[in-house]
Amino acid sequence: MHSRTKIITLAVIFAFSIEFRPLDYFMTSYLAGQGENVTDTQGTDELMRLKDYSSILTILVIMMITDNLLYKPVILFNVFCAIIVYSNLVIIPNFIPLKVVQLCVAFFKSYEVIYFSYLFAKVQDKRYYQVTSGLARTAMLMGKCCSLVLAQALIVIYGKDYVNKLACYTLGSVVFAFACASLLPSVKRNSKNNDDTVTEFISDNNNEQLNLKKIPLQSKSFAAEPMSKQLWEDFNESYKNLIVLKWSIWYCLALVGYMTIKISSLTHKLGENEQADCIVESLTIFIGAISSYKIGVRRVNWTLNGNAFIGSGSSILGICLISCYFHQNMLSIQLSYILFGALIQAMFVTALSEIAKQLKNNCYTLVLGFNSFISLILLLCYKEIFIRGNFFKIDIPEQVLFYGGLYIFLGTIYLIPSGISFNRKLNNSCPVYDITE
């Protein structure tokens, strides 16, 4: 088996197992069912707020250290944090320990950034970044889908009291994920310096001698430089790239909407139906996995078509949400949500791979982590202003309308340069006919 195939196979198994967490979809019910230890308010408000602030802190730490630690040790640490969290839920489901382990929850939830960074650094060949990103996200979504279907089936068959057993299934899954993570091959240190020094001297007649002289000097200078200075140089160089900036802006804003919009918020005005919402959510995740795989294996010149894809895709996302606001039919809302979920997953695959293609091997987590950091800051502001504080007295349907307008605004911004370039291309390609015959 080819080494690249072996890496992706292990990574896919790991991604599936780490996302196979049936308890997560019934966490509120589980915490509320622990008697007087954990009240509903504590489970939904205090713990969530603590997790939000912890997530911002942990993503800052991870984005600064992971590239230098070469990914795998941080992946193992993150999954070990998940073992601590779910062991706590199985053995001592008490509110005080739950508050203490929220830092572990935050570290664990940041694994996605490290996971994609590890894959990009290990695969190295930028031609395979899109298919790698597609397969990784497909595995993650299939893990989510299977865990949700299993959890819902067990609850329907055995009743709501079976929620307590879901913690054991989840703990077993993260332990298996830890075993898979330990089998992942490590990233070599010398892969960090293979971006610029080799290509710089290819055209030189004496490139072998120059490379032999250059590489030790670069290694010494890299080791001598303070880490903070190196981080700033990588950060500055990465975001000066217009392709990185373009996809990062879209990713940060779109991710906030994705983390906020759920099927329950769209069907809120028509009444609660937990079982129907679970079916729609699982179907959305499943179709999202298919779309992630399809976009991953498709060859597209995103340098030419990136703006058109972002613009048209964002516009469709906005139309889906706005239609949910105006529709009074449950089926129409559910179909719009499924389309929203499937399309945004495909766009995430493209965004991650296109950003990674422009980066040096030693700053994947720095850039992807910073994008997630901005998204978490925006999400926290949104929760504090619109949900917890409710300063503007905006209800859930109006919040859905707001995000629909945001996506359409993003679509318009990205379609403008796409339209201009298309018009120029059309004008330059107009045929000229000789009529002097």
C-alpha positions as a Python dict, from the first residue, in 0.01 Angstrom:
ca = {
    (1, 'M'): (0, 0, 0),
    (2, 'H'): (131, 345, -92),
    (3, 'S'): (245, 550, 206),
    (4, 'R'): (5, 833, 120),
    (5, 'T'): (-285, 586, 102),
    (6, 'K'): (-182, 438, 435),
    (7, 'I'): (-175, 780, 601),
    (8, 'I'): (-516, 878, 467),
    (9, 'T'): (-667, 540, 564),
    (10, 'L'): (-550, 571, 925),
    (11, 'A'): (-659, 934, 936),
    (12, 'V'): (-1006, 848, 803),
    (13, 'I'): (-1054, 574, 1066),
    (14, 'F'): (-937, 814, 1336),
    (15, 'A'): (-1172, 1092, 1217),
    (16, 'F'): (-1471, 858, 1208),
    (17, 'S'): (-1407, 722, 1557),
    (18, 'I'): (-1339, 1060, 1718),
    (19, 'E'): (-1666, 1197, 1580),
    (20, 'F'): (-1865, 891, 1684),
    (21, 'R'): (-2000, 1044, 2005),
    (22, 'P'): (-2369, 952, 2056),
    (23, 'L'): (-2390, 1131, 2391),
    (24, 'D'): (-2322, 1476, 2242),
    (25, 'Y'): (-2665, 1495, 2079),
    (26, 'F'): (-2842, 1428, 2409),
    (27, 'M'): (-2598, 1605, 2641),
    (28, 'T'): (-2857, 1845, 2784),
    (29, 'S'): (-3094, 1558, 2864),
    (30, 'Y'): (-2810, 1360, 3018),
    (31, 'L'): (-2695, 1645, 3243),
    (32, 'A'): (-3050, 1737, 3340),
    (33, 'G'): (-3119, 1375, 3431),
    (34, 'Q'): (-2849, 1362, 3696),
    (35, 'G'): (-3084, 1453, 3979),
    (36, 'E'): (-2995, 1758, 4183),
    (37, 'N'): (-2630, 1752, 4084),
    (38, 'V'): (-2673, 1930, 3750),
    (39, 'T'): (-2973, 2154, 3685),
    (40, 'D'): (-3099, 2243, 3339),
    (41, 'T'): (-2980, 2603, 3374),
    (42, 'Q'): (-2633, 2495, 3479),
    (43, 'G'): (-2606, 2246, 3194),
    (44, 'T'): (-2721, 2482, 2919),
    (45, 'D'): (-2592, 2819, 3041),
    (46, 'E'): (-2301, 2805, 3285),
    (47, 'L'): (-2121, 2512, 3126),
    (48, 'M'): (-2169, 2646, 2773),
    (49, 'R'): (-2040, 2990, 2867),
    (50, 'L'): (-1736, 2842, 3039),
    (51, 'K'): (-1672, 2624, 2733),
    (52, 'D'): (-1695, 2926, 2499),
    (53, 'Y'): (-1432, 3124, 2688),
    (54, 'S'): (-1211, 2817, 2732),
    (55, 'S'): (-1226, 2744, 2358),
    (56, 'I'): (-1086, 3087, 2276),
    (57, 'L'): (-800, 3040, 2521),
    (58, 'T'): (-711, 2691, 2402),
    (59, 'I'): (-717, 2772, 2030),
    (60, 'L'): (-467, 3052, 2097),
    (61, 'V'): (-233, 2808, 2269),
    (62, 'I'): (-274, 2544, 1999),
    (63, 'M'): (-214, 2778, 1706),
    (64, 'M'): (116, 2889, 1857),
    (65, 'I'): (267, 2555, 1960),
    (66, 'T'): (129, 2282, 1733),
    (67, 'D'): (340, 2347, 1422),
    (68, 'N'): (658, 2336, 1630),
    (69, 'L'): (548, 2019, 1810),
    (70, 'L'): (475, 1848, 1475),
    (71, 'Y'): (105, 1777, 1531),
    (72, 'K'): (93, 1416, 1652),
    (73, 'P'): (177, 1486, 2022),
    (74, 'V'): (-95, 1752, 2028),
    (75, 'I'): (-347, 1517, 1864),
    (76, 'L'): (-273, 1254, 2130),
    (77, 'F'): (-309, 1514, 2405),
    (78, 'N'): (-641, 1634, 2263),
    (79, 'V'): (-788, 1285, 2243),
    (80, 'F'): (-661, 1212, 2595),
    (81, 'C'): (-854, 1520, 2708),
    (82, 'A'): (-1165, 1364, 2551),
    (83, 'I'): (-1105, 1046, 2753),
    (84, 'I'): (-1087, 1257, 3071),
    (85, 'V'): (-1411, 1439, 2981),
    (86, 'Y'): (-1621, 1131, 2906),
    (87, 'S'): (-1470, 932, 3192),
    (88, 'N'): (-1587, 1212, 3418),
    (89, 'L'): (-1935, 1194, 3268),
    (90, 'V'): (-1952, 816, 3315),
    (91, 'I'): (-1808, 796, 3666),
    (92, 'I'): (-1882, 1129, 3840),
    (93, 'P'): (-2153, 1326, 3657),
    (94, 'N'): (-2143, 1609, 3907),
    (95, 'F'): (-2154, 1980, 3827),
    (96, 'I'): (-1827, 2080, 3999),
    (97, 'P'): (-1608, 1827, 3815),
    (98, 'L'): (-1788, 1915, 3493),
    (99, 'K'): (-1684, 2278, 3534),
    (100, 'V'): (-1325, 2173, 3603),
    (101, 'V'): (-1300, 1961, 3287),
    (102, 'Q'): (-1435, 2233, 3056),
    (103, 'L'): (-1075, 2321, 2973),
    (104, 'C'): (-1030, 1961, 2858),
    (105, 'V'): (-1348, 1995, 2652),
    (106, 'A'): (-1209, 2306, 2485),
    (107, 'F'): (-878, 2136, 2403),
    (108, 'F'): (-1061, 1835, 2264),
    (109, 'K'): (-1298, 2040, 2046),
    (110, 'S'): (-1001, 2208, 1878),
    (111, 'Y'): (-876, 1878, 1736),
    (112, 'E'): (-1020, 1951, 1390),
    (113, 'V'): (-767, 2230, 1323),
    (114, 'I'): (-477, 2007, 1430),
    (115, 'Y'): (-613, 1711, 1236),
    (116, 'F'): (-632, 1895, 904),
    (117, 'S'): (-295, 2059, 966),
    (118, 'Y'): (-140, 1719, 1032),
    (119, 'L'): (-281, 1580, 707),
    (120, 'F'): (-156, 1872, 498),
    (121, 'A'): (191, 1855, 656),
    (122, 'K'): (214, 1477, 615),
    (123, 'V'): (80, 1452, 259),
    (124, 'Q'): (301, 1746, 148),
    (125, 'D'): (207, 1720, -222),
    (126, 'K'): (-28, 2015, -267),
    (127, 'R'): (-202, 1846, -561),
    (128, 'Y'): (-362, 1605, -314),
    (129, 'Y'): (-477, 1864, -59),
    (130, 'Q'): (-830, 1891, -195),
    (131, 'V'): (-896, 1517, -207),
    (132, 'T'): (-735, 1477, 136),
    (133, 'S'): (-955, 1751, 282),
    (134, 'G'): (-1262, 1596, 119),
    (135, 'L'): (-1194, 1247, 252),
    (136, 'A'): (-1117, 1378, 600),
    (137, 'R'): (-1437, 1580, 624),
    (138, 'T'): (-1638, 1292, 478),
    (139, 'A'): (-1509, 1061, 751),
    (140, 'M'): (-1587, 1315, 1021),
    (141, 'L'): (-1941, 1369, 895),
    (142, 'M'): (-2006, 997, 859),
    (143, 'G'): (-1894, 951, 1220),
    (144, 'K'): (-2139, 1221, 1329),
    (145, 'C'): (-2418, 1074, 1118),
    (146, 'C'): (-2373, 718, 1245),
    (147, 'S'): (-2353, 830, 1608),
    (148, 'L'): (-2670, 1039, 1575),
    (149, 'V'): (-2862, 756, 1404),
    (150, 'L'): (-2747, 504, 1666),
    (151, 'A'): (-2833, 734, 1956),
    (152, 'Q'): (-3177, 812, 1819),
    (153, 'A'): (-3249, 444, 1745),
    (154, 'L'): (-3148, 337, 2097),
    (155, 'I'): (-3362, 610, 2255),
    (156, 'V'): (-3664, 511, 2045),
    (157, 'I'): (-3621, 139, 2125),
    (158, 'Y'): (-3530, 157, 2494),
    (159, 'G'): (-3674, 491, 2600),
    (160, 'K'): (-3517, 816, 2722),
    (161, 'D'): (-3364, 647, 3025),
    (162, 'Y'): (-3116, 482, 2790),
    (163, 'V'): (-2942, 820, 2753),
    (164, 'N'): (-2726, 725, 3052),
    (165, 'K'): (-2577, 435, 2853),
    (166, 'L'): (-2469, 661, 2567),
    (167, 'A'): (-2183, 795, 2778),
    (168, 'C'): (-2025, 447, 2780),
    (169, 'Y'): (-2049, 417, 2401),
    (170, 'T'): (-1889, 756, 2360),
    (171, 'L'): (-1607, 678, 2602),
    (172, 'G'): (-1531, 356, 2417),
    (173, 'S'): (-1520, 543, 2086),
    (174, 'V'): (-1272, 807, 2205),
    (175, 'V'): (-1050, 538, 2360),
    (176, 'F'): (-1045, 363, 2021),
    (177, 'A'): (-966, 700, 1857),
    (178, 'F'): (-668, 739, 2092),
    (179, 'A'): (-539, 399, 1981),
    (180, 'C'): (-579, 504, 1616),
    (181, 'A'): (-402, 835, 1682),
    (182, 'S'): (-105, 652, 1833),
    (183, 'L'): (-66, 460, 1503),
    (184, 'L'): (-55, 774, 1290),
    (185, 'P'): (294, 827, 1144),
    (186, 'S'): (481, 1125, 1281),
    (187, 'V'): (566, 1434, 1078),
    (188, 'K'): (939, 1468, 1015),
    (189, 'R'): (1111, 1787, 1127),
    (190, 'N'): (1296, 1832, 796),
    (191, 'S'): (968, 1866, 606),
    (192, 'K'): (930, 2216, 748),
    (193, 'N'): (1206, 2365, 537),
    (194, 'N'): (1133, 2225, 194),
    (195, 'D'): (920, 2506, 52),
    (196, 'D'): (1138, 2788, -69),
    (197, 'T'): (1507, 2699, -53),
    (198, 'V'): (1484, 2416, -305),
    (199, 'T'): (1286, 2604, -571),
    (200, 'E'): (1503, 2911, -528),
    (201, 'F'): (1808, 2738, -676),
    (202, 'I'): (1660, 2494, -928),
    (203, 'S'): (1745, 2714, -1226),
    (204, 'D'): (2105, 2759, -1113),
    (205, 'N'): (2368, 2545, -1286),
    (206, 'N'): (2538, 2469, -957),
    (207, 'N'): (2220, 2407, -758),
    (208, 'E'): (2352, 2100, -574),
    (209, 'Q'): (2645, 2285, -420),
    (210, 'L'): (2433, 2587, -338),
    (211, 'N'): (2166, 2371, -175),
    (212, 'L'): (2423, 2195, 38),
    (213, 'K'): (2543, 2533, 160),
    (214, 'K'): (2200, 2683, 199),
    (215, 'I'): (2014, 2420, 398),
    (216, 'P'): (2243, 2412, 706),
    (217, 'L'): (2244, 2791, 718),
    (218, 'Q'): (1866, 2803, 708),
    (219, 'S'): (1835, 2536, 975),
    (220, 'K'): (2071, 2727, 1203),
    (221, 'S'): (1895, 3057, 1148),
    (222, 'F'): (1558, 2895, 1210),
    (223, 'A'): (1678, 2744, 1534),
    (224, 'A'): (1830, 3072, 1647),
    (225, 'E'): (1527, 3285, 1578),
    (226, 'P'): (1285, 3337, 1865),
    (227, 'M'): (964, 3144, 1817),
    (228, 'S'): (750, 3457, 1848),
    (229, 'K'): (941, 3628, 1568),
    (230, 'Q'): (909, 3324, 1345),
    (231, 'L'): (536, 3303, 1417),
    (232, 'W'): (488, 3667, 1327),
    (233, 'E'): (683, 3634, 1004),
    (234, 'D'): (483, 3327, 900),
    (235, 'F'): (158, 3496, 999),
    (236, 'N'): (240, 3817, 814),
    (237, 'E'): (360, 3636, 502),
    (238, 'S'): (55, 3405, 495),
    (239, 'Y'): (-210, 3677, 519),
    (240, 'K'): (-35, 3895, 263),
    (241, 'N'): (-134, 3628, 14),
    (242, 'L'): (-465, 3744, -135),
    (243, 'I'): (-587, 3388, -193),
    (244, 'V'): (-536, 3302, 175),
    (245, 'L'): (-704, 3627, 280),
    (246, 'K'): (-999, 3578, 44),
    (247, 'W'): (-1082, 3225, 157),
    (248, 'S'): (-1007, 3300, 524),
    (249, 'I'): (-1252, 3592, 541),
    (250, 'W'): (-1527, 3381, 394),
    (251, 'Y'): (-1440, 3083, 618),
    (252, 'C'): (-1444, 3286, 940),
    (253, 'L'): (-1784, 3443, 873),
    (254, 'A'): (-1944, 3132, 724),
    (255, 'L'): (-1828, 2914, 1014),
    (256, 'V'): (-2007, 3137, 1265),
    (257, 'G'): (-2334, 3089, 1080),
    (258, 'Y'): (-2281, 2716, 1051),
    (259, 'M'): (-2212, 2680, 1425),
    (260, 'T'): (-2524, 2884, 1508),
    (261, 'I'): (-2790, 2764, 1265),
    (262, 'K'): (-2954, 2435, 1365),
    (263, 'I'): (-3273, 2272, 1240),
    (264, 'S'): (-3441, 2341, 1575),
    (265, 'S'): (-3390, 2715, 1530),
    (266, 'L'): (-3546, 2704, 1182),
    (267, 'T'): (-3852, 2504, 1290),
    (268, 'H'): (-3891, 2694, 1617),
    (269, 'K'): (-4196, 2893, 1502),
    (270, 'L'): (-4379, 2574, 1390),
    (271, 'G'): (-4332, 2387, 1717),
    (272, 'E'): (-4080, 2145, 1865),
    (273, 'N'): (-4043, 1793, 1718),
    (274, 'E'): (-3722, 1641, 1852),
    (275, 'Q'): (-3750, 1312, 1663),
    (276, 'A'): (-3813, 1481, 1326),
    (277, 'D'): (-3527, 1724, 1390),
    (278, 'C'): (-3289, 1432, 1456),
    (279, 'I'): (-3391, 1264, 1131),
    (280, 'V'): (-3339, 1585, 932),
    (281, 'E'): (-3006, 1653, 1106),
    (282, 'S'): (-2875, 1303, 1032),
    (283, 'L'): (-2989, 1328, 669),
    (284, 'T'): (-2820, 1668, 636),
    (285, 'I'): (-2493, 1533, 775),
    (286, 'F'): (-2508, 1230, 546),
    (287, 'I'): (-2567, 1438, 231),
    (288, 'G'): (-2298, 1679, 352),
    (289, 'A'): (-2056, 1385, 367),
    (290, 'I'): (-2143, 1292, 7),
    (291, 'S'): (-2097, 1650, -115),
    (292, 'S'): (-1764, 1674, 70),
    (293, 'Y'): (-1638, 1361, -104),
    (294, 'K'): (-1764, 1473, -447),
    (295, 'I'): (-1603, 1817, -427),
    (296, 'G'): (-1283, 1662, -293),
    (297, 'V'): (-1225, 1438, -595),
    (298, 'R'): (-1328, 1699, -853),
    (299, 'R'): (-1050, 1885, -1035),
    (300, 'V'): (-1126, 2257, -1056),
    (301, 'N'): (-905, 2557, -1118),
    (302, 'W'): (-1005, 2752, -808),
    (303, 'T'): (-769, 3036, -894),
    (304, 'L'): (-1000, 3122, -1185),
    (305, 'N'): (-1330, 2999, -1042),
    (306, 'G'): (-1288, 3064, -669),
    (307, 'N'): (-1473, 3396, -652),
    (308, 'A'): (-1763, 3263, -858),
    (309, 'F'): (-1788, 2953, -638),
    (310, 'I'): (-1780, 3150, -312),
    (311, 'G'): (-2020, 3413, -443),
    (312, 'S'): (-2280, 3182, -592),
    (313, 'G'): (-2251, 2931, -306),
    (314, 'S'): (-2291, 3199, -38),
    (315, 'S'): (-2591, 3344, -221),
    (316, 'I'): (-2759, 3002, -227),
    (317, 'L'): (-2685, 2958, 146),
    (318, 'G'): (-2848, 3294, 217),
    (319, 'I'): (-3153, 3214, 3),
    (320, 'C'): (-3196, 2883, 189),
    (321, 'L'): (-3204, 3060, 527),
    (322, 'I'): (-3427, 3346, 414),
    (323, 'S'): (-3672, 3099, 261),
    (324, 'C'): (-3687, 2921, 599),
    (325, 'Y'): (-3786, 3253, 757),
    (326, 'F'): (-4075, 3314, 518),
    (327, 'H'): (-4194, 2955, 468),
    (328, 'Q'): (-4469, 2817, 688),
    (329, 'N'): (-4438, 2464, 550),
    (330, 'M'): (-4228, 2221, 755),
    (331, 'L'): (-4112, 2016, 455),
    (332, 'S'): (-3989, 2326, 268),
    (333, 'I'): (-3788, 2436, 572),
    (334, 'Q'): (-3635, 2092, 615),
    (335, 'L'): (-3534, 2067, 248),
    (336, 'S'): (-3380, 2417, 261),
    (337, 'Y'): (-3181, 2320, 569),
    (338, 'I'): (-3055, 2000, 403),
    (339, 'L'): (-2938, 2200, 100),
    (340, 'F'): (-2773, 2454, 331),
    (341, 'G'): (-2583, 2184, 522),
    (342, 'A'): (-2472, 1992, 214),
    (343, 'L'): (-2346, 2300, 28),
    (344, 'I'): (-2160, 2460, 317),
    (345, 'Q'): (-1969, 2136, 388),
    (346, 'A'): (-1849, 2125, 27),
    (347, 'M'): (-1741, 2488, 54),
    (348, 'F'): (-1551, 2418, 377),
    (349, 'V'): (-1354, 2142, 201),
    (350, 'T'): (-1252, 2379, -77),
    (351, 'A'): (-1170, 2665, 161),
    (352, 'L'): (-939, 2455, 379),
    (353, 'S'): (-751, 2301, 87),
    (354, 'E'): (-712, 2629, -99),
    (355, 'I'): (-579, 2804, 210),
    (356, 'A'): (-337, 2519, 282),
    (357, 'K'): (-200, 2519, -74),
    (358, 'Q'): (-67, 2871, -23),
    (359, 'L'): (102, 2806, 313),
    (360, 'K'): (449, 2696, 413),
    (361, 'N'): (475, 2358, 583),
    (362, 'N'): (548, 2514, 921),
    (363, 'C'): (239, 2732, 961),
    (364, 'Y'): (-72, 2527, 883),
    (365, 'T'): (-206, 2534, 1239),
    (366, 'L'): (-106, 2898, 1279),
    (367, 'V'): (-333, 3013, 996),
    (368, 'L'): (-615, 2760, 1031),
    (369, 'G'): (-612, 2811, 1408),
    (370, 'F'): (-626, 3189, 1373),
    (371, 'N'): (-926, 3156, 1141),
    (372, 'S'): (-1100, 2942, 1403),
    (373, 'F'): (-1001, 3192, 1673),
    (374, 'I'): (-1168, 3477, 1483),
    (375, 'S'): (-1479, 3261, 1431),
    (376, 'L'): (-1498, 3180, 1803),
    (377, 'I'): (-1461, 3548, 1894),
    (378, 'L'): (-1742, 3642, 1656),
    (379, 'L'): (-1957, 3356, 1785),
    (380, 'L'): (-1900, 3462, 2146),
    (381, 'C'): (-1996, 3822, 2064),
    (382, 'Y'): (-2308, 3698, 1887),
    (383, 'K'): (-2411, 3482, 2185),
    (384, 'E'): (-2348, 3753, 2443),
    (385, 'I'): (-2530, 4022, 2244),
    (386, 'F'): (-2816, 3842, 2073),
    (387, 'I'): (-2879, 3530, 2283),
    (388, 'R'): (-2769, 3572, 2644),
    (389, 'G'): (-2799, 3948, 2661),
    (390, 'N'): (-3074, 3987, 2401),
    (391, 'F'): (-2997, 4358, 2386),
    (392, 'F'): (-3174, 4410, 2055),
    (393, 'K'): (-3477, 4194, 2143),
    (394, 'I'): (-3427, 3980, 1832),
    (395, 'D'): (-3609, 3647, 1833),
    (396, 'I'): (-3481, 3324, 1677),
    (397, 'P'): (-3656, 3374, 1338),
    (398, 'E'): (-3503, 3722, 1307),
    (399, 'Q'): (-3160, 3575, 1387),
    (400, 'V'): (-3207, 3328, 1100),
    (401, 'L'): (-3299, 3620, 873),
    (402, 'F'): (-2986, 3804, 985),
    (403, 'Y'): (-2760, 3514, 886),
    (404, 'G'): (-2942, 3476, 557),
    (405, 'G'): (-2870, 3839, 482),
    (406, 'L'): (-2506, 3792, 587),
    (407, 'Y'): (-2454, 3507, 342),
    (408, 'I'): (-2617, 3700, 59),
    (409, 'F'): (-2397, 4000, 139),
    (410, 'L'): (-2088, 3775, 125),
    (411, 'G'): (-2210, 3630, -204),
    (412, 'T'): (-2254, 3974, -355),
    (413, 'I'): (-1907, 4088, -246),
    (414, 'Y'): (-1740, 3785, -405),
    (415, 'L'): (-1954, 3788, -719),
    (416, 'I'): (-1855, 4146, -807),
    (417, 'P'): (-1488, 4067, -893),
    (418, 'S'): (-1600, 3744, -1057),
    (419, 'G'): (-1840, 3936, -1280),
    (420, 'I'): (-1575, 4194, -1367),
    (421, 'S'): (-1320, 3928, -1465),
    (422, 'F'): (-1581, 3740, -1667),
    (423, 'N'): (-1679, 4057, -1852),
    (424, 'R'): (-1315, 4131, -1937),
    (425, 'K'): (-1263, 3776, -2056),
    (426, 'L'): (-1576, 3798, -2269),
    (427, 'N'): (-1468, 4128, -2427),
    (428, 'N'): (-1118, 4001, -2500),
    (429, 'S'): (-1246, 3683, -2662),
    (430, 'C'): (-1490, 3851, -2905),
    (431, 'P'): (-1409, 3730, -3261),
    (432, 'V'): (-1320, 3982, -3529),
    (433, 'Y'): (-1452, 3914, -3876),
    (434, 'D'): (-1300, 4030, -4203),
    (435, 'I'): (-1579, 4185, -4412),
    (436, 'T'): (-1361, 4335, -4685),
    (437, 'E'): (-1415, 4044, -4920),
}
